[in-house]
C-alpha cells in the first residue's frame, strides 16, 4: 500500500511540482487550473524540478490517487471574483464528505505592482476563527533563470506564529484579476493541512509574468495601470478524525488513538490485521494470557509469542515487532515475504491455540467465542421424513456474487433447493420423493467471523479471480431470521459490527488492513500495519463496499479493488463481557515479570547500540588464559574463559573511547585486584599470518593522558575490539621499582617477551606454561635452563625447541642462533618437548601417537570431533564420537567407523543427515580422486554423520535397491511398513514375492488374494504398477510412497464381464486441500450405485470406524484445487461424467499427524 509522502515545509530547499511530482493517497488535494498546468508549493523553495515545457502543455486529468488534479474545464468567464463567490466555490471546489466550517473571501488591492519588493505579505484576514494572509512573490520564488518567470502566491496561517500547536484544514483558491474587470482573472485551487511544519502552502507557478502584462481577454491585460487584485477564498473543513490530509511525519498512534500498530516484516499485513482484531476482542486476549507458558522457551512457543505480542500492544508507546511470533511459527525470512489468506491464517492460528488451551484455565475459550452450529438437511415434501447432519463451524463463508448486501448473502446461504423430477431424493422406505434441501443455523457464536467470498473460480478464464462487486454490510444485523425455528432461542441474536478486515488489490497481490471498533462507543480506528488512525464511518462502510464509487460519472466508473474481505460481528447482549477492559491484573504475574525483563534488556541493548560509537570493547587477557590454552595460537577463543571477576583469565570491558589511558589503568587495577604499579599492559595485534600475539608495551608515562581511542589507533588498528595482555611483574622487579611509584618500570628495549608452550609427549597434549624475557643479542640456548625450570625438568633432561609461527608452520630452532638472527620478537611462542631417541620415537609411532610438536600441532589444526549415529535406529547407546582430521579421505573415515563397529569397511555406508537441498539423509560415496572430510563439512549443518552396516558390500548393493513398502491389509488403515532389498533389474512380481516371503499376507474377508503395488505422491494416487514393471522405474523422489494392497472383488468381477471400468482417485485431507494425509487409492465406480452405497464401500476400504466416519466430509476436487461438496446420498458418481483430473476428497482429521506437503508448494502452517 502506498504511504502518503510528506508535505513540503515552507523553509524547505526543495520544490514539489504539484501537477506531476507529488504522490499522496489524499485523493481530494486538487488544483483547478483555468489556463495551464501549474505547481503547488511553499514559499522558500530553491530548486525547480519540472521543466517549463510542462507548463505549456494542455491540461489533462490526473489519477484520483494523486493529491493534485488539473481540471479539463476552464472557469466560466462570466463569473465575477468580487460578486460570485458562491458560484466559484460550487463549481470549482471539490465536494468533500467532511463538514464545512466557514468560507470567506479576501481581496487585496495592489496599486504599485512595479515597486513591490521580492516578497510581500498582505494584511491579515479572518476565516473560520483563524487569521490568514497572502504571501506574494511578484518575480517568482526561487526560480533560477527559467525560460519563463512565474508569479508565486501562497496562503499562510498566521496563528501558528503565536501558537505552534495550532493547525487548520482548508480548501483554498488564489485568484489574480483586473481591478476594473473582476471577470478577467486567473485561478488555482488546492487543499492543505496547515501546521507548524507547513504553515503556508500555494503555487510556485501561479501565472507567467508576461501573461499578467499581455492582453489576456478583450485586448485587456490583468495588470491595469500598475494595479492588480489578488483574492483568496479560504474554506475551513472540520477535521473529524484529527488526521485529515495528514502527512504522518512525527505521527504518534498511541497519543492519537491509545493504540499502537504492528510492523510489517515484508508481506505480513494479513497477519497484522487479524492480530489487531483479535487483540481488540478483549475476552480472547484475556484467554490467551491464561495459557500456562511459564516453562516455555522464548522462541519456540506460539502461545508465549502471542502473549508477548498482546502485552507489547497493551504497554508499548510505539509500533510492535512480530518477529518473535513468526519465529515461534517456525517461519524464516522468506515466509515473511509470502502473503497468505487471512481467513486461512485465522483458522490455523485458532487450531493451534485451542490445542494449547486444553486442560488449562483457558480451555474452551475458542469454542465459547467463535463456535456455532449449523444443520444440513433434506426434508421430504410429501412424506414425514427428514435426513439431517449437524456440524460445528468457526466462521461462515458468504457469497458476494449476486448478493447486493449481507442480508441477501445470508438468505442465499440458507436458500432451499427443491429436489424434483430427475433429481428426486431416494428416501429410505419411501423410494424417490420430492424434497427440499438446505442449510439452517442452529446457533451463532458470540463473536461471528464472516468471510466474504471475494475470490472465486472464473470458468471462462479458467483461473481464480477477485470479485469486486458492491456488497453492503450493516452496522447491526438481526440473525434470528436465519435460524432453525425449531431451536429454542434463549437470548437475542442482534449483532453489532466490530471489525472490518479489508483487502486491497487482486489475486496476485495486495494489502490487508483493518477497521476495528474497540469499545461499545461509535469510535472506529484504522489499523494499517505500524500506523493506527481514527476513521470515519464512511471510511469503514462506503469505502469498503466495493463496486463503483458513488458520485463518479459513468464514463469514469470502475470497480474498486479495495473492499471488505472479513467481517467481525459481536452479539449485542454480550458486548459488555467480550469487550470488558483488560487491565494489568488480568495478566499473570510471571508474564509481566518476564516481559518487563525483556523490555529492559531491549532498552539496554538499544541504548548500547545507539551509543556504540562512543565505546570500544577491550579484551583483557592474562597469563592464565595463555596457560589454559591447550591448542593453537596465543589463546583459545573460548567464551567460558570470559568473566568479570578479578581472577578471570579473560575480561571483556566496554570502555568509553575518550577515557584517558591513566584512568583506564586505574580501572584495570580495580578489575584485576592488583595495584597499578604491579602490572604492565601490552597491545595485542593480528599478524598477517592470521595469528594474534602481544606486540608492544604501552608505557604509562608516555601515554597516560592519551585517550583509549588514540591508544587503540596507535598500537593496533581501527578494529572495534582492542586486545591487551596483562604482564604481572615479578617480585624482583617490584623491589627494583619501589613501592611508591605510580607505574612499573618499562622493560628494557633490548629485551623481548617470549611465551613458552610445553608438549607432553606421553599425555599427548600441549599447553602454555608461562613467559620470560630474553636479550635479543643472546643465543637461544641462553633460555634453555630457565625453560627446564618452568617445566620442572632435571638439568640433565634434553629438550627440543620449536617456533610456532602459525599452525601450519612450526620450525625447529637453532639454539646457536641469537634471538635477533632467529628473528624472534615480542610475543613469539616457543614450543618445547622432550628430546626422543629412535626407540622412543618408533614406540610412539606404533602406538599411533605424535612424537614431535609439528605433527601434533598439525593434528590440532585439522582435528574435528564427529558424532556417528545409526541411520535407522534412535538408540543413544549406539551413538559414538570419533576424533578425526579434516584432511582424512572418505575411505580413511569409513575404516575408523568400521573398526569402532567391528564391521567390514566394505559394508559400511555413511550419510549426511540433511542438506540445504534435502531433508532426507544423503548417501556419501567414495570418489576418485578421493575427497577429504573437509570437503564434506561444507554440506553439513551439524557435526553428525549417520552410518549403516549392510549385509552385503556396497559395490554389490549399488546394483540393488532398498524399498520401503507399506502393506495395507485387510484395510488401508491396517498398515505395516516392510523393507525389500532387490536388484534394480527385478520386477514388481519379484517385490511381491519377497514381501510374501517376509510374512506379508493378503487374505481379507472378501478379498481376491491378488496383491498389487501402487505409488503415491504427497498422499495422492500417482500410478499402479503391473507385475512386469521394473524396479528401476520406481520413483526415487522423497515425496513418493509405495503401497501394497489386495485387489477388490468387484474389480475382478467387472473385469471378467468385460465392462467399462472407471476409476476415481481418492485422497484424504484435513480442512485444507493441500494438507493431505493417510493412504490414497483408486475407487472403481459402479454403474447405478448411489453415493450412500459408495460411502459404505469407502468405509470398508479405508477401515475408518463408525464414530470417525460420521465426521468425514466428501467433495469432488478439480485439478485447479476447487472443490464441490457432496451432501446427498442419492447422487450417482457414475452419472457425473467425471474427467481424469477429478478426485474424491475425504475431509477428516489426520490422527497420525504425518501429513506430507508438496515440495513445490509451501502452504501456510504454524509449527510452534
N, C-alpha and C positions, 0 to 999 in steps of 0.2 A: 504494500500500500504506500503510495507516495505521501510523504510528510510535507506539511507546509514549509516553505522557505521563509527565512526571516525578512521582515520589512526593513527598509534601509533607514538608518539613523540620519537626521539632518546634517550632522557633522561628519558623516562617513565620507571617505575619499573615493567612494565608488559610485557608479551610476547604474541604475536598473532601468532598462528600457521596458516600459510597461506594455508596449504593444506586442513585443515578441521575445522578451528576455525573461520576464518573471514567470515563475511556475509555482502556483499555490492552489491548494484544494478549496479555498474560499471562493466558491464559484460566482458570488454576487459582486465581486470587486470589478466594476465596469468603468470603462472610459467611453463616452459617447463623443465622437469627433464629427463636427459638421463639415470639415473640409478634407483633412488628410490625417494620416497616421501620426500620432504624436507620442511623446514619452511622458510617463508619470514618474515623478521623482522628488527628491528632497533638495533643499536649497544649497547645501555646501558640497555638491558633487564636483569631482575633479577630473573624471575621465568620461569619455563618450564611447560606448561600446558599439552602438548600432550605426551603420553607415547612413549618411544623409540621403543617399538614394532611396532608402526605405521610406523616408518621409514623403517622397513624391509619388509613391505608388498609390494605386486605387485601394480604397478601404475594402477589407474582407472580414467576414465574421470569424471570431476566434472560437475555439472549443470551450465548452462550459466548464472545463476543469481548470482553466486558467483564470487568473484574477484580473485580467484585462480583456475587454472586448471593444471592438471598434464597430460602431453602428454602420449599417449599409444605407441608412436613411438619413438625409440631411434634416436639420431643424427647419420647420416651416418658416419661410421668410416673413410671413405676416405677423408673427408673434413679436411682441414688444418686451424688451428687457425690463422696462420700468412698469408696465401695466399688466403683463400676462404671466405673473409668477406661477399661478396655479396650473395654467396650461403647459408651461415649460416643464414643471415638475411631473405632471401626469403623463406627459408624452415621452419624457426622456430619462426620468429616474427609474431605476429598477424597482419593480413592485416586490417588496420583501414580505416574509412571513412575520417578521418582528413588528412590534408596536412602534409607531412614530410618535415621538415625544413633542417635537416642535419643528417648524420650518420657518426660517427667516431669510430675508434678502438684505444685502448691504451694498450701497452704491458709493464708489469712491471716485469723485470727480477730480481729475488732474488737469491743471491748466498750464503747466510748464514742462511738458514732456522732454524737450531737448535739454533742459537744465537739470534733470534728475540725476542724482548720484548712481553709482553702480548697484547699490542695494538700498531699497527704501521700504518702510513699513507703514501701513495705513493706520488711521485711527482705529481704536478698539470698538467692536460692536458686540452685541449680545445675541445669543441663540441658545435656547434650551437651558437657560440658567448658567451658561458658561460664557466667558469672554473670548473673543476671537479677533484675529487681524489678518490682513493680506500682506504677504511678502512679495515684493516686485523686484525683478532684475531686468531693467529696461534693455540692457545689452546682452542678456543671457547669463546663465550661471555656470561658470567653469567650462566654457566652450572654447577649446583650443584650436583656433584657426580653421573652423569648419567652412565648407563651401557656402553655407547659408547660416547666418546667425538667427537665433530664435529668442523671443522674449520668454522669460521663465517666471511663472506665477505659482505661489503656494499659499495654502491656508494654514494658519498657526493657532494652536490652542494656548492662549495667553495664561490661563490659570496655572499651568504647570510651573511657571516661573516662581510662584509662591507656594504651591503645594505639589511636591514631587509624586504623591500618590494619586493625584487626580488623573482621570482618563475619560475619554468620551468616544463613542462610536457614531460616526456621521457619514451620511451620503452627501456629497457636495458637488457644486458646479462653479467653475470660474468662467466669466464672460468678459470680453472686451467689445465695446460698442462705440459708435459715433455719437457724440453728445447731442447733436440736433436730430438724430435719427436712430432711436433705440431698436429699430428693426434691422439695422445694419450691424451685425455682431458676429463674433466667433465664440464658440462654447465648447468646453470639455467637462465631463462628469466622471467622478470616481467615488470610491468608498475607502474608509480608513479607520483604524483604531488609533486614536491619538493618545500617546503615553509619553512618559519622561524620556523614553528611548527613541521615540519618533514623534516629537511634538508638532512637527509641521510636515505637510505632505501636499504634493501637487504635480506640476507639469514642467519638466525641464525644457521641453519644446512646445510652448503654448501656441505660438504663431510666429511664422517667419517675420523678421523685422521689415523686410521690403514689402510684405503684404499689408502691413499697417499703413504705409505711406502711399501705396499704389491704389489705383481705383479698384475697389472690390465689387461695387454694385451701383448701377445707375451713374457711373462715372464719378462716384464719391469714394474717398478713402475713409478708413476708420478714424485716423487722426485728423482732427479738424482744427485748424489754427493753433497747432501745438497743444490741442486739448484732446483728452480721451476719457472714457468712462470705463472703470474696471468694477465689475459686480461679483459678488459671492452669494450663492444660495447654499445655506447650510441646513441640512435636515437631520436632527438628532434622532437616533434609533435607540430604543430600550434594549439594554444588554441583559436579557432574562437569565442567561446561564453564567454570565461573567467571563465567557471566553469567546464572544463574538469577534470574528476577524482577528483572533489572537495569533501571534507568530510563534508562541510557545517557547520563546527564549526565556530562560530563567523561570520556567513554569514549575510550580510546586503542586503536584497532585494531592499530597496529604493536606496541605494548607487549604486548597480549594474545595476538596471533597471529603476529606477524612479517610481516604483510601489511597493505596499505592498500587502501581502496576507491576507486571511481570516482564522480565527481559526476554526478548526473543533470541533463541540460540541459532536461528537460521531459517527454520520453517516450522517453528513450534507455536504459531499463533493459534492453531486449533486447540492445542493443549492449554494455552494460557486462558483462552476464553472460557473453556469448560471449568478450569480450576477456579476462576473468579466467580462463576455461577455457583459452584458447589460451596465455595468459601462463604458466600452470602446466604447460603441455605444453612442458617446457624445451627439447627438441630444436627445436621450432618457433620458440621465442624466439631461440635461437642462430642459426637460419637467417635470421630476419628481420634480425638485426643484421648479417649478412654481405652484405646487398643494398647495392651501391655507391650512396651518396646524397650524397657529399661535394660534388657540383656541383649538387645540387637546391636549389630555393628553399625558404624556411622554411614557406610555407603551401600550395604547390601540389602537393607530393609526398606521396602516401598512404603510401608506404614509409617516408619520413623521419618522418612524423607518428606512425606506429605504433612506429617505433624510439624516438622520444621518449617515447611513452606507456609502453612497456615499461621504458625506463630510469628514468622517474619512478616507476613502480610499484616498481622494484627499489631506488631510492635515497631516495625521499621518506619522511617520517615522518607525513605527513597525506594525506588523500584527494587524488586527482589529477584534474585537469580534462581533459575530452575535446574542448574547443572547437577546438584545433588539428587534431584528427583530422577532425572534421566539416567544418571549413573546407577541408581537403585533399580531401574527398569532393565539394566543390562545393555543400555544403548551406548553407541560410540558417536564420534563426531558426525559420521555420515548419516546415522539415524536421525540426528537433529536437523538435517537438511532435507529430510523426506517428509512431505506433507501427507497427512492421513485424514480420514473422515472422522469428524468429531463425535458422531454417534457411535461408531465402532470403538473409538478410544474410550468413550464413556462406559460401554458395556464391559470391555476387558478390564478397565480400572475397577469397576464395581464388583466384578467377579473376584478380582484379586483381594480387594479389601474385605469382601464378605467372607472369604476363606480365612483371612487373618483375624476376623472378629469372632469366629466360632469359639465358644466356651470362654468368652471374656465378657466384661461388663457391657461391651458394645454389641454383643451378639443379638442379631435380629434387627439392628438399626436400618440396614439397607432395605430389608423387606418391609419394615414398617413405613418407611418413607416412600419407596418407589414401586412396590409390588401391587399390581391389580390383578383381576381375574376376568377372563372372557370365556364365552361359550360358543363353540361351533356346533351347529345343529342342522339336521334335515328332518322336517316335520311333514308327515303325510297330510294331504288336504281332505281326503275322503274317508280315511280310517284313523282310528286313535293310535297312532304310532309315531314316536319321535326317537331319533338316534342323535346323541349329542356327546361332546367331549369338552371338558373344562380344562383350561390351562392358565398358568401364570404369565404375566408379562411385566416388563420393567420400562418399556417405552412403547409408543404407538406410532406406526408409520402411516401417514395420511397422504392421500393423493393430492397433487396440486393441479394436474391436468384436468380440465373440465369442471373445476370447483372454484368459484369466484371468492369464497370466503371459508373460514374454518368450519362453520356450521354445515356447509354443503359437503365438506370433506368428511365430517363425522357421519352425515347421512349416507354418503357414498360407502363408507366403511361398513356400516351395518345394513346396507342395502340387501334386499331379499331377491333371490333368483328363483324363478319358478321352473321346476323340472317337469317337463311335459313332452308329449309327442315322442320322438325318438330318444329323448333324454330323460325318460321316466326313471324313477327310483325303484330299485329292486328291494322291496320291503320284505323282511323275513316273515314268512307265514301269510303274506298278502299278495305276493307277486309284484308286477310292475304297477307303480302308483304315481299319480301326480303328487308333487311335494314342493315344499318351499325350503330353500337352503340359504343359510346366512350365518352371521356372527353377531352376537349381542354381548354387551358388557354386564358382568355381574357385580363388579366393584371397580372404583377408581382409587388410585393411591392418593395420599395427602399431597405429595409432590408429583405432578404429572409431566413427564417429558414427552413432547410431541415432535417427531421428526417429519418435516415436510419433504416429500419425495421430489426434490428438485432434479435429481439425476435419474435418467431413465434411458431405456434402450430405444433407439430410433431404427426401426426395421428397414426404412428406406435407405438410410445411410449406413446401416449395418455397424453402428457404433453407439457408445453411450454419449449422451448429450445432456446439457443442463437446460432445464425448463425455467425460463424467466417470466412465465405468465404472472399476471397480477393475482394475488390471493390476500385478501384482507383477514386480519385476526383481531379480536376484540380485547379490550382491557379486562372484561369479565365475561364469563360464559357459564351458562347453566347446562350441566351434563346429564341431568336426570332423564331427558327425553331419549337418551341413547342407552339406557339401562334396561335390563330384563324386568318386565313388570311383575314377574313372579317373585322377585327378590324383595324382601322387606327392607325398606330404607330406614336406617337408624339415625341418619344425620343429613343435613342439606348437602347438595352437590353443586353449589355455586363456587366457581373457581376464579381466582384473580391472577392476572398476568404478572409474573415475577421476573422473567428474563427472556431476552430475545438474542439468540446466537446467530450472527449474520455471516454469510459467505459472500465475498465479493470476487468475481472472476468467473472462470469457466472450468471445464473438466480437467484441462491440462495444468491449471494452477490458479492461485488466488490468495485471498487473505481472509482470515476469520477475526471478528471482534464481537464484543457482547454488550448489550444494554441490560442493566440489572436495576431493579428497584429494591434496595437492601432492606427497607423497612416498610411498614404499612403506609407511611406517608407517600404522597404522589411526588416523589423526588427520584428521578431517573439519572443514572450515571452511565457513561460510555467507557468501557474497559477496552482499550486498544493497545495491547502489549504493555509497554512501560508507562503509558500515559492514561490517566483517569480524568475525565472531564464531565461537568454537568451536561445534561442533554434535555432537549425539549421533547414534548410529546409527539410533535410532528416528526422529529428525527427517529423516534422509537417506532412509530406506526407507519405513516405515509412513506417515509424514505425506504422502508424495508418490505413494502407490499410486493415489489416487483412490477412488471408491466411497464407501460408508458408513463412518464411523469405527467402530472396534471398541469394544465396550462401551457403545454408546449404545442405550437402549431403542427398540424397533421403532417406537413411536408418535412418537419424536422423530428418527427416522432421516432422513438427507438425503445427497445425493451431494456430496462436497467438490469445489469448483471449483478447488482448488489441487492440482496434480498434475504429475508429470514429463512434460516435452514432448520433451526431447532427452537422450539418454544418451551418455556417452563411456566406452568401454572401451579398455584398453591390453593388448596381448599380454604375458602374464606373463614370457615369456622375454626380452622387450626392455625391461622396465621400467628396468633399470639404465642403458641407453643413452638412452631417451627422457626419463627424469626426472633425468638427471645434473645436478648442481648447476651453475648459471650464475654464474660469478664475473666480476669486473671485467675479467679477462684475456680473457674471451670477447667483450667489447665493443670494437670498433675504436677506436683512439686518437682519430681525428678526431671520432667521435661523442661520446666522453667530453668532449673539449675543447669541442665545440660546445654540448653540453647543460649543462655546468658554467658556461659563459659565460652562457647563457640563464638558468640558475638564479640566478647572481649578479645579473644585471640585474633579474630579477623581485624578488629580495630588496631591491635598491636602490630600485626603484620602490615596492614595498610600504612600505618604511621612509619614503620621501618622502611617500607618501600618508598614512601614519599620523601623521607629524609636520607635515603640511601646515599645520595651524592655527598652528604656531609660526613659519612663514616667510611672507615676501611676496616676490614677484618684482619686481625693479626693472629697468626697461629704461633703459639709459644711452645717450642719443642725443647725438652730437657734431655740430659744424657740417659735418663731412664727409658725414654722412648727408643733411643738407639740400642740400649741393652736388651730391650724386649723384642727387637727385630730379629726374627729367625728366618729372614728371607733376603730378598734383593734390595739394593739401593740403601739409602741412609736410614729411612724409617719405613715401617709398614703402614699403609694407609688404612687403618682400622678404626672405625668410629668408636669402638669400645674403649680405646685409649684416651678419648677426648672427654674431659670433665672440667669442672670449675674449682675443684679442691686444690689446695696448695701442693699436695703430693701427686697430683695427676701427671702422667707422662706428657700429655699434650693438653694445652688450654687454648680455647678459641675465644678471643676478645673482640668486641665491637667498639672501636675507638674513633672518636672524632678526629677528622683529618687535621684540624687546626690545633690539636693538643701538642704542646711542646714535648720534645724528647725527654727533657728533665722531669716534667710532670709524669710522663709515661713511665720513666724508670722508677719513680716513687710508687706508681700504681702496680708495676710489676713486683716490686718488693713486697707490697701487701698481698698480692695474689700468690706469690711463692713462699710467703712467710720467711723471707730471707732479707737481711739488711742489704741496702742497695750498693754498699761498697764490697760485697762479698760475691758478686757475680758479674760476668761480662756478657754483653749482648753482641751476637754475630748475625749478620744478614745471611739468609739462605737464598741461593739462586737456582734457577732452572738452567742447567747446562745444555749446550747444543745437542749433546748425545742423549737427551731426554732423561737425564738423571737429576736429582737435587743434591746439593752439597752446601754446608756452611762455607762462606766465601770471605767475608771481610768483617773485622771487628768494628763496631760502631763506638767510637771513642767519645765518651760523655763530655769531656772538657771542651771538645770542638763543636759538638752538635747539640748541646743541651737546650739552646734557645731556638733551634730549628723545629718546624712542625713535623708531625709524623708523615704528612703528605710529602714534604720535601725529602725527608729521610728515605721514604719508600722509593721516590723517584731517583734519588742519588745512588742508592745502594741496590736497587732492584730494577723493576720495570714498572709499567703502568698497570700491572695485574691487580685485580680487586682484592687478592689475598696476599698479605705481607707475612712471610715466614721468617722467624728468628730462632736462633739457637741460644740457649742459656748455658754458659760455662760457669760452673761454680768454682771459684778459685780455691786452691789448696791452702792448708794451714800455714805452710811455709810462706806462701805469697801474702797471706793475711798479716803475718808478722812483719814482712817487708813493707807492706802498705801502712801499717799503723792502724790504730783503732779510730782515729779522729778524722780520717779523710772521707770525703763525700763519695768518691768513686775509686774503684780498683785501678792499680797501675795498668796501663796497656801492655800487651805482650810485646816483646822486642821485635823490631822489624825484621831481624834475621831469622826469627823462629817461625815455624809453620805448625798448624794444628792438624794432627793426623788421627784418624779414627781406626780402631782395631776390631776385627771380627775373628772369632775362633771357630774353625771347622772341626767338630768332634767326629773322628772317623768311625769310632766304634758305635756311637749312638746315631750316626748319620743325621746330624743337624748342625746348623751354623747360627751363631748369634753374636751381637755386639758385646764387647767386654769393656769398652772404655775408650779414652783418648789420651794423647800425650803430645808434648811439644818436642820438636827436633830442629836443630840448626841446619839451615839449608846447605851449609858448606861441609857438614859432617857426612860420613859414609852411612849408608842404610844399615850397615852392620852395627852401628852405634846404639840402636834402639832394641837390639835382639834380646839382651838380658832383661831390660825393662818389660818387654812383652812376655818373656817366660814368667817373670814375677807376677804379671797381671793374670796369666792363665793359671799359675800355680804349679808350673813345671820345675823339676830339679834342674840345676845349671847344666848337667851333662846331656839333657834331652836335646836332640837336634830338631830343628823346625825348618819348614819351607815358607817363604813369603810370596804372596801374590797380590798384585794391584787389581782391585775390582774397578775397571774403567767404566764398564757398563755390563749388563747381564750376559751379553754375547761376546764380550771382550775382556778376558781375565788373563793377565800376563804374569809369568813368573818373574820375580825381581832379582836383579844382580846386586847382591849385598855389598859389592866392592864399589859400586857407583855412589856418588854423593846424591843427596836428595835433589839438588839443583840439576845435576846431569840427568837424573832419572825423571825429571820434570814432575816431581812431586810437589803439590801445592796445598794451600789451606783446604781442608775438607775432604781430602783424598782418603780412600778406605783401603787398608791393607788387610788381607785375609791370611790367617796363619793356620798351618796344620802341622801335625807331627810328621817328621820325615820317615818314609817307609822303605824297608828293604824289599828285594824282589819277592821273597817268600810271603811277606805280609801283603804285598800288592796282589799276588796271584790268589791268595786266600780270599781277599775281598771280592775279586772278580768272580770266583767260583760261588760265593755267597750272594752274587748279584747285588753287590753294594758298590758305592762310589768310593774311589781311592784318592781322588785329587779334587781340589777346590774347583777348577774349571768345569769338570764333569758334573759336579754336584750343583753348581750354580746354573749350568745349562739345563739340568733336570728341573730345578725350581722354576726356571723361566718358562719351560714348556709344560709344567705339571698342570694336571686338571683332574678333579675328582668327579667321576661319573657314577650315577646310581643306575643299576640294571634291575629291571623288574620283568616278571613273566608276562608275555603278551596277553594270554587268555585267563590268567588267574589273578585274583585280587587278594593274595595272601602275603602280608608284610614279612613273614618269615622267609619267603622265597626271594626277597629283595637283597641285594648286596651292593657294596661300594668298592670300586677299584680306583687306585691311583694310577693314572695314565699320563702319557706325554702327548702333547698336541701334534708332534711330528711323527706319531706312530701311524703305520698303514692300517687299512681295514683288516687285513689278514692277521696282523700282529694283535689287534684288539680282540678279534674273534678267538685267537689262540688262548689269550689270557682268560676270556669268558669261559671257554670250553674247559680249561684247566680248573677253574673255580667250580664248574658244574660236574667235573669228571665225565665229560662228554667228548664225543668225536667232533673235532672242529669242522669237519666236512658237513655235519648235520646241524650246525648252529647257524641260525639266521637272526640278524639284528634289524630293528625297526626304529624309526623316529616316531614318537607318539603322535605328533601333529605338526603341520607346517602352515605357512600363511595361505597355501592353496588347498589344503585338505585337512579335515577334522579327523580323518581316519589314519591309523598308523601307516607309514610309508616304508616299504622294504628298502634296505640298504644292500647294494650288491657290490661285490668285488669288481674292480675295473682294471684295465691295462692301458697305460701305466696306473699303478695303484694310487688312489687318492689318500691324503692324510686326514687324520682325525680333525685337524684344524679346519679343513675344508667343510667338514660336516657341521661344525659348530655354528656356521652362519645360517643354517636352516633349522636350528633347534631353538625353541622358545625357552627351554629349561634344560639343565644338565641331567637328562634322563634318557636312557635308551631301553627299548623293550627287546627281550630275547625269546626265541622259540627253538626248542630242540625237536627236530623232525625224526621220523623213523627211518627215513632214507636220506642219502646225501642230497645236497641242494642241486647238484648237477642233474641228478635224476628227477628231483622234484620240479625243476623248471619245465620238464616235459609233462608235468601233471598240473591239475588244478584242484584246489580245495573249495568245495561249495557248501554254503550254509543253506539248508533246505528245511522249511517249516512244514512238517507233515500235519495236515488237518483231518482228523478222523475221530469219531464219526461225523462231527460238525466242524464248522470253521472256527468255533470257539475252543475246540479241543486241539490244542497246538503243542507240538513237540519239535524243537529245532535239532536237526541232526547234521553231522559233518560227513561229507563224502569226498574222498580224495581219489581222483580218477584221471586217466590220461586225457589230454586235450583232444586226442583223436577219437575218444569214446563218443557214445551216443546217449540220448536220453533214456533209451532202453537199458543201457548199462547202468545209468544212475539209479533207475528204479530197482534194478536187480540188487545193487549194493544196499539200497535202503531196506529192502526186504530181508537181506542177509543180516542187517543190523537190528532186525526186530520190528520194522515198520509193518503194520497190517492195515488193510483196507477192507474191513468187514462190518460196515454199518448195517443197521436193521433192514433197510430196504435198498441197500446198495447193489452195485453190479460187480463188485470185486475187481473192477478195472480202474487202475490209478492213472492219473495224468499229472503233468507238471506244467505250471504256468508262471509267468513273470509279472510283477507289479512294479510300477514306478511311482514313488510318492504316494503309496497306498491306493493307486488306481490301476485297474487291469490294463496290462500292456499287450501281452500276447500269450498264446498257448502253444506249447511245443508238441511236435509229433515224436514218436519213438525213434524215428530215423534222424532227427536233428542232431547236429554235432555239439559237443560240449564247448568247443572253442567259439561258438556263435552266441553263447550266453553273455549278456551284458556284464561288464565289469564296473560300471558306474556305482558310486556309493548310494545312489537313490533307488537302486534296483533291489528287489527281494524275490526269492524263489519259493514257491509253494507247491506242495503235492496234495491232491485230494482224490476222492473217489468219484468217478463219473456217475451222474444220477440215472435212475431207472428210466425216467421219461425221455431222456436224450437217446438212450439205446432204442427205446420203443419207436420213437418218431423216425429215427434214422432207418430202422428196419422197414418202416412203412413208406419210405422214400418221400416223405412230406417235406415242405419247405421248413427250414429251421432258422428262426430269427432270434438272435441273442441280444440282450440288453446289458451293457456293463453296469455293475452296481458298486458303489463305494460308500464308505462311512465318513461322516464329518461331524464336527461339533460346532454348531451355531454358524460358523463362517465356512464357506465352501472351500477355502484354501486350507482349513485346519482338518486335514484328513487323518484317519486312523483305522486300525483293525485291518482285517483281511478282505480285499475286494474279490469280486468274482464276476462271472457272466451268468445271467439268468436266461434260460430258454423260455421264450414267450409261447404260451399255449393259446390256440385259437378258441375264441368264445369264452375264455376264462375271465371272470370278473375279478376286480382288484382285491376284493375281500378274500378270494381263494388264493390269489397270488401272494398276499401277505402271509398266509399260512405256510406256503412253500418257502417264503423268505425266512420266516422264523425258524422253520425246521432246518433250513440250510445254514443259517448263522448260528443257531444254538443259543439265542438270547432268551432268557427266562421271561415268563409272563409279565412280571412286575415291570421290568425294564422295557419290554416290548411295547407295553401300553404307552410309553413315553416317546416312542420313536415317531418322527415326522417324516413324511415322504415328499419328494419333489422331483420333477424332471429337470435336468440341468443341461443347458446347451453348451456348445464349445466356447461361447463368449461369457460363460460364468453367470448367465442369467437363469433364474430358477422359477418354476411354476409349481406351486404346492398341489399335491393330490390329497383331497379331503373326503371324497366319496368312494364308497366301496363298490359301486356298480359299474364303474367305467371299465373298459377293456383295453389294456395296453396294446394288444394286437391291432386294434382298430385305429390307433392314433397315428399310424404311418410314421413311426419314429425313424429318423435317419441315423446314419452310422456315427454321427458326432454327439448324439444324445446319450446321457447316462441317467440312472436312477440313483438319487442320493438319499441316504438314510441318516437323518439328523438325530444324534443322541450323544450322551456323554461318553467321553473317552476314559474309561475306568482304568485302563492300563497306563495311560499317560505317556505313550510313546509315539505321539503323532509326528510324522515326518513331513517337513516342509520342502517345497521345491528349492533346488539350488539356484534357480533362475528367478525366484520370487522372494521378496522379503516382506511378508505381511507384518502388520502391527502386532507386537507382542510385549508383554511385561513379564520379565523373568525374575523380578525381585521378590 
